[in-house]
Amino acid sequence: MHLTSVSLINYKNFEAESFQFDPKINCFVGQNGVGKTNILDAIYHLSFGKSYFNPITSQNIKHGEDFFVVEGHYQKNERNEKIIVSAKSGQKKLIKRNGKAYEKFSEHIGFLPLVIISPADRDLIIEGSDTRRKFMDGVISQGDASYLRLLINYNKILAQRNSLLKYFAANNTFNEDQLGVYDLQLAELGTPIYEKRAHFVEQFTPIFLARYAAISNGNETVSLKYKSQLKEASIIDLLQQNRQKDRMTQYSNFGIHKDDLKFIIDGYPIKKFGSQGQQKSYLIALKLAQFDFIKTQSKVTPILLLDDIFDKLDEQRVAQLISLVDDAHFGQLFISDTHADRTEQIVKDVRQTYKMFPL
C-alpha cells in the first residue's frame, strides 16, 4: 500500500496545494512554520479521520475560511482508493471512501494503517495514564475492529453511569437497581477489553524489547507493564464494592478506563529515572514496535511518518533509525526536516527512490 497523491484545500496554513508522492521516501524540507508537519498531519487525517496534533476539528480549518478538504489517492492491493476527509464549521465531519460516506468513522480505522513518530510522542512518558491507554487502544484498533466497537460502547455506558451518579447527587436520591444495570453493561464490555489489552501487551513486549536493543547502545533493562484494577477483581465486584466512593465523587472510579501502561527502565519508571537519550530511544522503539505489530496483525505495511525527527535526535540515533528503515520490511516513508542537504544526504544512503519537497 502507498499514497500516490494528496490535495489540501483550506487545511491549516494551506489554501490550495497538491503533492504527487514517491512510493518509497518523501521529504518535506523548509524552515519552521512553513507547514511541513501540517502535510504529515493531513496524511494522518486520511487514516484516522482526525488530526494527530489537534483533535478539535474547527481548529484545522484555515483562518478566515469555514471548511477544509483533504483528498488522498492510494494504491492498495492493486486497487485505486480515494479517501476524502472534509469538515465545515457547524457541521459534522465527513469521511468518504471512493465517493461513499462512512456511517461510522470507526469503520474506516485500520483500512489505511499508519504510524507516526513525532516530538509530541514525549506525552506518552510525561502525561497521565489516558495518553498511554489511547496508545494501546490505537495500536489494537488498527488490527481489531471488534475491539474498537467494544471500546466505543464501553465509553458510552461509562458516560451514562457518570451522568446518573451526578443526577443522584444533584437530586439527593439513589437507586441501586438503576446503577446495577450500568454495572452489568460495563462488566460485559470491559472484561473482553481487559483480556485483549493483556494479550496485546504479552505479544507486544518482546517486539518492543527487540527494537529497543537495536537502537540503544546501553546495557539497561527495559520493560512494559500493564496495570489494571481487573488483575485484583472482576469489574462487577469492583463497582459494587465501591459504590459509596462513586456516589461521593460522582464518578466511576473503577474499571478498564483506569488502566495504565507502565514504562520501566532498570526496574524504575522511565519518566523519573531515564535520561533524555534513554527516553528518546524508548519512544522510538515503542513506535517501531507499533509498526511491526500492526503490520503483522493487518497484513498491510503501514505508512510511516517521521516528524522533525532529525532535529530531536543525535546523529548516532538518526543513523540507527535510518539503517532500520533501509529494509524491505518498511513501505512508504514521509519525513519532515528543517535542513534539506542533511535530509537528502541521509536518504541517499538508504538506497531507495525518494522525492524532495522544498517548502
TORKOL-4160 file (C-alpha; in steps of 0.2 Angstrom, whole numbers, padded with zeros to 4 digits, m for minus):
359
<pt num="1" X="0000" Y="0000" Z="0000"/>
<pt num="2" X="0006" Y="0018" Z="m0004"/>
<pt num="3" X="m0001" Y="0035" Z="m0005"/>
<pt num="4" X="0001" Y="0042" Z="m0023"/>
<pt num="5" X="m0006" Y="0060" Z="m0020"/>
<pt num="6" X="m0013" Y="0072" Z="m0008"/>
<pt num="7" X="m0024" Y="0088" Z="m0011"/>
<pt num="8" X="m0027" Y="0101" Z="0003"/>
<pt num="9" X="m0040" Y="0115" Z="0002"/>
<pt num="10" X="m0041" Y="0127" Z="0017"/>
<pt num="11" X="m0031" Y="0114" Z="0028"/>
<pt num="12" X="m0022" Y="0123" Z="0042"/>
<pt num="13" X="m0010" Y="0135" Z="0033"/>
<pt num="14" X="m0013" Y="0129" Z="0016"/>
<pt num="15" X="m0026" Y="0137" Z="0004"/>
<pt num="16" X="m0024" Y="0125" Z="m0010"/>
<pt num="17" X="m0010" Y="0113" Z="m0013"/>
<pt num="18" X="m0007" Y="0096" Z="m0021"/>
<pt num="19" X="0008" Y="0084" Z="m0019"/>
<pt num="20" X="0012" Y="0069" Z="m0030"/>
<pt num="21" X="0022" Y="0056" Z="m0020"/>
<pt num="22" X="0036" Y="0043" Z="m0022"/>
<pt num="23" X="0031" Y="0026" Z="m0017"/>
<pt num="24" X="0046" Y="0024" Z="m0005"/>
<pt num="25" X="0053" Y="0040" Z="0003"/>
<pt num="26" X="0046" Y="0058" Z="0003"/>
<pt num="27" X="0054" Y="0073" Z="0012"/>
<pt num="28" X="0046" Y="0089" Z="0016"/>
<pt num="29" X="0060" Y="0102" Z="0020"/>
<pt num="30" X="0060" Y="0120" Z="0025"/>
<pt num="31" X="0060" Y="0132" Z="0039"/>
<pt num="32" X="0049" Y="0130" Z="0055"/>
<pt num="33" X="0031" Y="0137" Z="0052"/>
<pt num="34" X="0030" Y="0133" Z="0033"/>
<pt num="35" X="0018" Y="0118" Z="0035"/>
<pt num="36" X="0029" Y="0103" Z="0035"/>
<pt num="37" X="0021" Y="0095" Z="0050"/>
<pt num="38" X="0004" Y="0100" Z="0043"/>
<pt num="39" X="0006" Y="0089" Z="0027"/>
<pt num="40" X="0011" Y="0074" Z="0038"/>
<pt num="41" X="m0005" Y="0078" Z="0049"/>
<pt num="42" X="m0016" Y="0078" Z="0033"/>
<pt num="43" X="m0009" Y="0061" Z="0029"/>
<pt num="44" X="m0013" Y="0056" Z="0047"/>
<pt num="45" X="m0030" Y="0063" Z="0045"/>
<pt num="46" X="m0034" Y="0052" Z="0030"/>
<pt num="47" X="m0030" Y="0036" Z="0040"/>
<pt num="48" X="m0039" Y="0041" Z="0056"/>
<pt num="49" X="m0052" Y="0055" Z="0052"/>
<pt num="50" X="m0044" Y="0067" Z="0064"/>
<pt num="51" X="m0028" Y="0077" Z="0067"/>
<pt num="52" X="m0013" Y="0069" Z="0077"/>
<pt num="53" X="m0009" Y="0086" Z="0085"/>
<pt num="54" X="m0026" Y="0095" Z="0087"/>
<pt num="55" X="m0041" Y="0084" Z="0088"/>
<pt num="56" X="m0053" Y="0100" Z="0088"/>
<pt num="57" X="m0059" Y="0099" Z="0070"/>
<pt num="58" X="m0063" Y="0118" Z="0068"/>
<pt num="59" X="m0045" Y="0122" Z="0073"/>
<pt num="60" X="m0039" Y="0113" Z="0057"/>
<pt num="61" X="m0048" Y="0125" Z="0046"/>
<pt num="62" X="m0038" Y="0139" Z="0038"/>
<pt num="63" X="m0040" Y="0155" Z="0047"/>
<pt num="64" X="m0054" Y="0165" Z="0039"/>
<pt num="65" X="m0062" Y="0150" Z="0030"/>
<pt num="66" X="m0076" Y="0139" Z="0035"/>
<pt num="67" X="m0072" Y="0122" Z="0028"/>
<pt num="68" X="m0057" Y="0111" Z="0024"/>
<pt num="69" X="m0055" Y="0096" Z="0012"/>
<pt num="70" X="m0041" Y="0083" Z="0012"/>
<pt num="71" X="m0041" Y="0071" Z="m0003"/>
<pt num="72" X="m0029" Y="0056" Z="m0004"/>
<pt num="73" X="m0026" Y="0044" Z="m0018"/>
<pt num="74" X="m0019" Y="0027" Z="m0013"/>
<pt num="75" X="m0013" Y="0011" Z="m0022"/>
<pt num="76" X="m0019" Y="m0004" Z="m0011"/>
<pt num="77" X="m0020" Y="m0022" Z="m0016"/>
<pt num="78" X="m0018" Y="m0017" Z="m0034"/>
<pt num="79" X="m0034" Y="m0006" Z="m0032"/>
<pt num="80" X="m0035" Y="0013" Z="m0033"/>
<pt num="81" X="m0043" Y="0020" Z="m0017"/>
<pt num="82" X="m0049" Y="0038" Z="m0015"/>
<pt num="83" X="m0051" Y="0045" Z="0003"/>
<pt num="84" X="m0059" Y="0062" Z="0007"/>
<pt num="85" X="m0060" Y="0070" Z="0024"/>
<pt num="86" X="m0069" Y="0086" Z="0025"/>
<pt num="87" X="m0077" Y="0097" Z="0038"/>
<pt num="88" X="m0087" Y="0113" Z="0038"/>
<pt num="89" X="m0090" Y="0125" Z="0053"/>
<pt num="90" X="m0105" Y="0120" Z="0062"/>
<pt num="91" X="m0107" Y="0103" Z="0053"/>
<pt num="92" X="m0102" Y="0085" Z="0056"/>
<pt num="93" X="m0086" Y="0080" Z="0048"/>
<pt num="94" X="m0087" Y="0068" Z="0033"/>
<pt num="95" X="m0075" Y="0053" Z="0028"/>
<pt num="96" X="m0078" Y="0046" Z="0011"/>
<pt num="97" X="m0070" Y="0031" Z="0003"/>
<pt num="98" X="m0072" Y="0031" Z="m0016"/>
<pt num="99" X="m0087" Y="0043" Z="m0016"/>
<pt num="100" X="m0097" Y="0034" Z="m0002"/>
<pt num="101" X="m0098" Y="0042" Z="0015"/>
<pt num="102" X="m0095" Y="0031" Z="0031"/>
<pt num="103" X="m0109" Y="0030" Z="0043"/>
<pt num="104" X="m0097" Y="0027" Z="0057"/>
<pt num="105" X="m0079" Y="0034" Z="0057"/>
<pt num="106" X="m0074" Y="0018" Z="0066"/>
<pt num="107" X="m0077" Y="0008" Z="0051"/>
<pt num="108" X="m0063" Y="0017" Z="0042"/>
<pt num="109" X="m0050" Y="0014" Z="0056"/>
<pt num="110" X="m0037" Y="0001" Z="0051"/>
<pt num="111" X="m0041" Y="0002" Z="0032"/>
<pt num="112" X="m0025" Y="0013" Z="0030"/>
<pt num="113" X="m0013" Y="0008" Z="0044"/>
<pt num="114" X="m0001" Y="0021" Z="0049"/>
<pt num="115" X="0012" Y="0025" Z="0062"/>
<pt num="116" X="0019" Y="0042" Z="0066"/>
<pt num="117" X="0035" Y="0046" Z="0076"/>
<pt num="118" X="0035" Y="0064" Z="0082"/>
<pt num="119" X="0042" Y="0075" Z="0096"/>
<pt num="120" X="0024" Y="0075" Z="0103"/>
<pt num="121" X="0026" Y="0057" Z="0107"/>
<pt num="122" X="0035" Y="0063" Z="0123"/>
<pt num="123" X="0017" Y="0065" Z="0130"/>
<pt num="124" X="0017" Y="0046" Z="0132"/>
<pt num="125" X="0030" Y="0047" Z="0146"/>
<pt num="126" X="0026" Y="0064" Z="0154"/>
<pt num="127" X="0007" Y="0064" Z="0153"/>
<pt num="128" X="m0006" Y="0054" Z="0163"/>
<pt num="129" X="m0012" Y="0036" Z="0160"/>
<pt num="130" X="m0026" Y="0042" Z="0147"/>
<pt num="131" X="m0012" Y="0045" Z="0134"/>
<pt num="132" X="m0004" Y="0028" Z="0136"/>
<pt num="133" X="m0022" Y="0020" Z="0136"/>
<pt num="134" X="m0025" Y="0029" Z="0119"/>
<pt num="135" X="m0009" Y="0022" Z="0113"/>
<pt num="136" X="m0013" Y="0004" Z="0117"/>
<pt num="137" X="m0031" Y="0006" Z="0110"/>
<pt num="138" X="m0024" Y="0014" Z="0094"/>
<pt num="139" X="m0012" Y="0000" Z="0091"/>
<pt num="140" X="m0025" Y="m0014" Z="0095"/>
<pt num="141" X="m0039" Y="m0005" Z="0085"/>
<pt num="142" X="m0030" Y="m0004" Z="0069"/>
<pt num="143" X="m0030" Y="m0023" Z="0068"/>
<pt num="144" X="m0046" Y="m0027" Z="0078"/>
<pt num="145" X="m0062" Y="m0019" Z="0073"/>
<pt num="146" X="m0072" Y="m0028" Z="0086"/>
<pt num="147" X="m0060" Y="m0021" Z="0100"/>
<pt num="148" X="m0064" Y="m0003" Z="0094"/>
<pt num="149" X="m0083" Y="m0007" Z="0094"/>
<pt num="150" X="m0081" Y="m0013" Z="0112"/>
<pt num="151" X="m0072" Y="0002" Z="0117"/>
<pt num="152" X="m0084" Y="0015" Z="0109"/>
<pt num="153" X="m0099" Y="0006" Z="0118"/>
<pt num="154" X="m0090" Y="0005" Z="0135"/>
<pt num="155" X="m0086" Y="0023" Z="0135"/>
<pt num="156" X="m0104" Y="0027" Z="0130"/>
<pt num="157" X="m0111" Y="0017" Z="0145"/>
<pt num="158" X="m0097" Y="0024" Z="0157"/>
<pt num="159" X="m0103" Y="0042" Z="0152"/>
<pt num="160" X="m0121" Y="0037" Z="0156"/>
<pt num="161" X="m0116" Y="0029" Z="0173"/>
<pt num="162" X="m0107" Y="0045" Z="0177"/>
<pt num="163" X="m0121" Y="0056" Z="0172"/>
<pt num="164" X="m0133" Y="0045" Z="0183"/>
<pt num="165" X="m0121" Y="0047" Z="0198"/>
<pt num="166" X="m0121" Y="0066" Z="0196"/>
<pt num="167" X="m0140" Y="0066" Z="0195"/>
<pt num="168" X="m0142" Y="0056" Z="0211"/>
<pt num="169" X="m0131" Y="0069" Z="0220"/>
<pt num="170" X="m0140" Y="0084" Z="0212"/>
<pt num="171" X="m0157" Y="0077" Z="0217"/>
<pt num="172" X="m0152" Y="0069" Z="0234"/>
<pt num="173" X="m0158" Y="0052" Z="0229"/>
<pt num="174" X="m0151" Y="0035" Z="0225"/>
<pt num="175" X="m0157" Y="0019" Z="0216"/>
<pt num="176" X="m0146" Y="0004" Z="0217"/>
<pt num="177" X="m0155" Y="m0006" Z="0204"/>
<pt num="178" X="m0153" Y="0008" Z="0191"/>
<pt num="179" X="m0134" Y="0009" Z="0194"/>
<pt num="180" X="m0134" Y="m0010" Z="0193"/>
<pt num="181" X="m0140" Y="m0010" Z="0175"/>
<pt num="182" X="m0125" Y="0000" Z="0170"/>
<pt num="183" X="m0113" Y="m0010" Z="0181"/>
<pt num="184" X="m0118" Y="m0026" Z="0171"/>
<pt num="185" X="m0116" Y="m0017" Z="0154"/>
<pt num="186" X="m0098" Y="m0011" Z="0159"/>
<pt num="187" X="m0093" Y="m0028" Z="0165"/>
<pt num="188" X="m0100" Y="m0036" Z="0149"/>
<pt num="189" X="m0090" Y="m0024" Z="0138"/>
<pt num="190" X="m0075" Y="m0021" Z="0149"/>
<pt num="191" X="m0070" Y="m0039" Z="0153"/>
<pt num="192" X="m0065" Y="m0043" Z="0135"/>
<pt num="193" X="m0057" Y="m0026" Z="0133"/>
<pt num="194" X="m0046" Y="m0030" Z="0148"/>
<pt num="195" X="m0042" Y="m0048" Z="0141"/>
<pt num="196" X="m0037" Y="m0040" Z="0124"/>
<pt num="197" X="m0026" Y="m0027" Z="0132"/>
<pt num="198" X="m0017" Y="m0040" Z="0142"/>
<pt num="199" X="m0015" Y="m0051" Z="0127"/>
<pt num="200" X="m0008" Y="m0036" Z="0117"/>
<pt num="201" X="0005" Y="m0032" Z="0130"/>
<pt num="202" X="0010" Y="m0050" Z="0131"/>
<pt num="203" X="0013" Y="m0050" Z="0112"/>
<pt num="204" X="0019" Y="m0033" Z="0110"/>
<pt num="205" X="0033" Y="m0033" Z="0124"/>
<pt num="206" X="0045" Y="m0045" Z="0115"/>
<pt num="207" X="0044" Y="m0034" Z="0099"/>
<pt num="208" X="0047" Y="m0019" Z="0109"/>
<pt num="209" X="0062" Y="m0026" Z="0118"/>
<pt num="210" X="0070" Y="m0031" Z="0101"/>
<pt num="211" X="0068" Y="m0014" Z="0094"/>
<pt num="212" X="0075" Y="m0006" Z="0110"/>
<pt num="213" X="0090" Y="m0017" Z="0109"/>
<pt num="214" X="0093" Y="m0012" Z="0091"/>
<pt num="215" X="0093" Y="0007" Z="0093"/>
<pt num="216" X="0101" Y="0008" Z="0111"/>
<pt num="217" X="0119" Y="0005" Z="0115"/>
<pt num="218" X="0116" Y="0005" Z="0133"/>
<pt num="219" X="0116" Y="m0011" Z="0145"/>
<pt num="220" X="0100" Y="m0005" Z="0153"/>
<pt num="221" X="0085" Y="m0017" Z="0155"/>
<pt num="222" X="0068" Y="m0010" Z="0149"/>
<pt num="223" X="0051" Y="m0017" Z="0151"/>
<pt num="224" X="0032" Y="m0013" Z="0149"/>
<pt num="225" X="0019" Y="m0017" Z="0162"/>
<pt num="226" X="0001" Y="m0017" Z="0160"/>
<pt num="227" X="m0008" Y="m0010" Z="0176"/>
<pt num="228" X="m0026" Y="m0014" Z="0178"/>
<pt num="229" X="m0038" Y="m0015" Z="0193"/>
<pt num="230" X="m0045" Y="m0030" Z="0185"/>
<pt num="231" X="m0030" Y="m0040" Z="0190"/>
<pt num="232" X="m0037" Y="m0040" Z="0208"/>
<pt num="233" X="m0055" Y="m0042" Z="0205"/>
<pt num="234" X="m0069" Y="m0043" Z="0192"/>
<pt num="235" X="m0077" Y="m0026" Z="0186"/>
<pt num="236" X="m0094" Y="m0031" Z="0193"/>
<pt num="237" X="m0086" Y="m0034" Z="0210"/>
<pt num="238" X="m0076" Y="m0018" Z="0210"/>
<pt num="239" X="m0091" Y="m0007" Z="0205"/>
<pt num="240" X="m0102" Y="m0015" Z="0218"/>
<pt num="241" X="m0089" Y="m0014" Z="0232"/>
<pt num="242" X="m0085" Y="0004" Z="0229"/>
<pt num="243" X="m0102" Y="0012" Z="0226"/>
<pt num="244" X="m0101" Y="0023" Z="0241"/>
<pt num="245" X="m0085" Y="0031" Z="0234"/>
<pt num="246" X="m0093" Y="0033" Z="0217"/>
<pt num="247" X="m0108" Y="0042" Z="0225"/>
<pt num="248" X="m0096" Y="0053" Z="0234"/>
<pt num="249" X="m0085" Y="0058" Z="0219"/>
<pt num="250" X="m0100" Y="0057" Z="0207"/>
<pt num="251" X="m0088" Y="0047" Z="0195"/>
<pt num="252" X="m0085" Y="0029" Z="0191"/>
<pt num="253" X="m0068" Y="0026" Z="0200"/>
<pt num="254" X="m0065" Y="0008" Z="0194"/>
<pt num="255" X="m0065" Y="m0001" Z="0178"/>
<pt num="256" X="m0054" Y="m0003" Z="0162"/>
<pt num="257" X="m0054" Y="0016" Z="0160"/>
<pt num="258" X="m0042" Y="0017" Z="0174"/>
<pt num="259" X="m0029" Y="0005" Z="0166"/>
<pt num="260" X="m0011" Y="0011" Z="0163"/>
<pt num="261" X="0004" Y="0005" Z="0153"/>
<pt num="262" X="0020" Y="0007" Z="0164"/>
<pt num="263" X="0036" Y="0011" Z="0155"/>
<pt num="264" X="0051" Y="0004" Z="0165"/>
<pt num="265" X="0070" Y="0005" Z="0164"/>
<pt num="266" X="0081" Y="m0004" Z="0176"/>
<pt num="267" X="0066" Y="m0008" Z="0187"/>
<pt num="268" X="0060" Y="0010" Z="0189"/>
<pt num="269" X="0049" Y="0022" Z="0179"/>
<pt num="270" X="0057" Y="0029" Z="0164"/>
<pt num="271" X="0049" Y="0046" Z="0167"/>
<pt num="272" X="0059" Y="0049" Z="0183"/>
<pt num="273" X="0074" Y="0038" Z="0181"/>
<pt num="274" X="0078" Y="0038" Z="0162"/>
<pt num="275" X="0090" Y="0050" Z="0154"/>
<pt num="276" X="0083" Y="0061" Z="0139"/>
<pt num="277" X="0093" Y="0050" Z="0127"/>
<pt num="278" X="0085" Y="0034" Z="0135"/>
<pt num="279" X="0068" Y="0041" Z="0134"/>
<pt num="280" X="0070" Y="0045" Z="0116"/>
<pt num="281" X="0076" Y="0028" Z="0112"/>
<pt num="282" X="0062" Y="0021" Z="0122"/>
<pt num="283" X="0049" Y="0031" Z="0112"/>
<pt num="284" X="0056" Y="0026" Z="0095"/>
<pt num="285" X="0057" Y="0008" Z="0100"/>
<pt num="286" X="0039" Y="0009" Z="0106"/>
<pt num="287" X="0033" Y="0017" Z="0089"/>
<pt num="288" X="0044" Y="0005" Z="0078"/>
<pt num="289" X="0036" Y="m0010" Z="0088"/>
<pt num="290" X="0019" Y="m0002" Z="0085"/>
<pt num="291" X="0024" Y="m0003" Z="0066"/>
<pt num="292" X="0029" Y="m0021" Z="0067"/>
<pt num="293" X="0014" Y="m0026" Z="0077"/>
<pt num="294" X="0001" Y="m0018" Z="0065"/>
<pt num="295" X="0010" Y="m0025" Z="0050"/>
<pt num="296" X="0008" Y="m0042" Z="0057"/>
<pt num="297" X="m0010" Y="m0040" Z="0063"/>
<pt num="298" X="m0017" Y="m0031" Z="0047"/>
<pt num="299" X="m0006" Y="m0040" Z="0034"/>
<pt num="300" X="m0003" Y="m0022" Z="0027"/>
<pt num="301" X="0013" Y="m0012" Z="0028"/>
<pt num="302" X="0009" Y="0004" Z="0037"/>
<pt num="303" X="0014" Y="0021" Z="0031"/>
<pt num="304" X="0027" Y="0028" Z="0042"/>
<pt num="305" X="0028" Y="0047" Z="0046"/>
<pt num="306" X="0044" Y="0054" Z="0054"/>
<pt num="307" X="0040" Y="0072" Z="0060"/>
<pt num="308" X="0055" Y="0083" Z="0064"/>
<pt num="309" X="0064" Y="0068" Z="0070"/>
<pt num="310" X="0082" Y="0073" Z="0065"/>
<pt num="311" X="0081" Y="0089" Z="0075"/>
<pt num="312" X="0076" Y="0080" Z="0090"/>
<pt num="313" X="0089" Y="0066" Z="0090"/>
<pt num="314" X="0108" Y="0065" Z="0089"/>
<pt num="315" X="0117" Y="0059" Z="0074"/>
<pt num="316" X="0120" Y="0042" Z="0080"/>
<pt num="317" X="0102" Y="0038" Z="0084"/>
<pt num="318" X="0097" Y="0046" Z="0067"/>
<pt num="319" X="0109" Y="0034" Z="0058"/>
<pt num="320" X="0102" Y="0019" Z="0068"/>
<pt num="321" X="0084" Y="0024" Z="0064"/>
<pt num="322" X="0088" Y="0026" Z="0045"/>
<pt num="323" X="0098" Y="0009" Z="0045"/>
<pt num="324" X="0082" Y="0001" Z="0052"/>
<pt num="325" X="0071" Y="0009" Z="0039"/>
<pt num="326" X="0083" Y="0004" Z="0025"/>
<pt num="327" X="0074" Y="m0013" Z="0024"/>
<pt num="328" X="0061" Y="m0021" Z="0013"/>
<pt num="329" X="0051" Y="m0023" Z="0029"/>
<pt num="330" X="0046" Y="m0005" Z="0028"/>
<pt num="331" X="0035" Y="0003" Z="0015"/>
<pt num="332" X="0032" Y="0021" Z="0011"/>
<pt num="333" X="0040" Y="0034" Z="0022"/>
<pt num="334" X="0037" Y="0053" Z="0024"/>
<pt num="335" X="0050" Y="0064" Z="0033"/>
<pt num="336" X="0049" Y="0082" Z="0038"/>
<pt num="337" X="0065" Y="0092" Z="0042"/>
<pt num="338" X="0072" Y="0109" Z="0043"/>
<pt num="339" X="0089" Y="0105" Z="0033"/>
<pt num="340" X="0087" Y="0100" Z="0015"/>
<pt num="341" X="0105" Y="0095" Z="0012"/>
<pt num="342" X="0106" Y="0085" Z="0028"/>
<pt num="343" X="0090" Y="0076" Z="0024"/>
<pt num="344" X="0095" Y="0072" Z="0006"/>
<pt num="345" X="0111" Y="0065" Z="0011"/>
<pt num="346" X="0103" Y="0054" Z="0024"/>
<pt num="347" X="0090" Y="0047" Z="0012"/>
<pt num="348" X="0103" Y="0044" Z="m0002"/>
<pt num="349" X="0112" Y="0032" Z="0010"/>
<pt num="350" X="0095" Y="0022" Z="0011"/>
<pt num="351" X="0097" Y="0016" Z="m0007"/>
<pt num="352" X="0078" Y="0018" Z="m0011"/>
<pt num="353" X="0069" Y="0030" Z="m0023"/>
<pt num="354" X="0065" Y="0047" Z="m0015"/>
<pt num="355" X="0057" Y="0064" Z="m0018"/>
<pt num="356" X="0061" Y="0081" Z="m0010"/>
<pt num="357" X="0048" Y="0094" Z="m0007"/>
<pt num="358" X="0055" Y="0111" Z="m0003"/>
<pt num="359" X="0043" Y="0122" Z="0006"/>
